[in-house]
Every structure is written in structure tokens, then in C-alpha cells.
Amino acid sequence: LAPSASKDKPQQGEVVAVGAGKLDDKGKPIPTGIKPGMKVLFGKYSGTEVKVNGEDMLVLREDDVIAIVEKA
């Protein structure tokens, strides 16, 4: 499908925290390109919703990030 034919538009959010990232086959960390403060696009149904100190947050995997809109 062409991007304009999609009904599910990507969502945008600001990264507030980043974990250690994935591990390779030998157990070494693979550095992530995502940093706190970045604004990113992600799929509408990506991630897991959680509440942190009464605030709604979304936990995403780096693979769920479609694009970096603005760097920190």
C-alpha cells in the first residue's frame, strides 16, 4: 500500500529514558541511536502503556521507532 492509503498514521512522542539496549549473540551490548530528549515517530499500536508516578507513558523497543523527527 502507498503511505497515503494507510489509515493508521504514526504517533509522535518525546523520549524520556533509554535502557541499555539489545545484546548481540555473544552478550555484548549493541549501542542504541535513541537518546533522551529526541522526538520520534512510532506505529499507532506499538509498545506497552504504563503509568509512572500517575503519568501515562509508553514503553517501546528501538525496533518500534519509525523515525527520529528531532534530535535532542
Secondary structure, DSSP 8 states (H G I E B T S, - for coil): --GGG-SS--EEEE--------B-TTS-B---S--TT-EEEE-TT-SEEEEETTEEEEE--GGGEEEEEE--
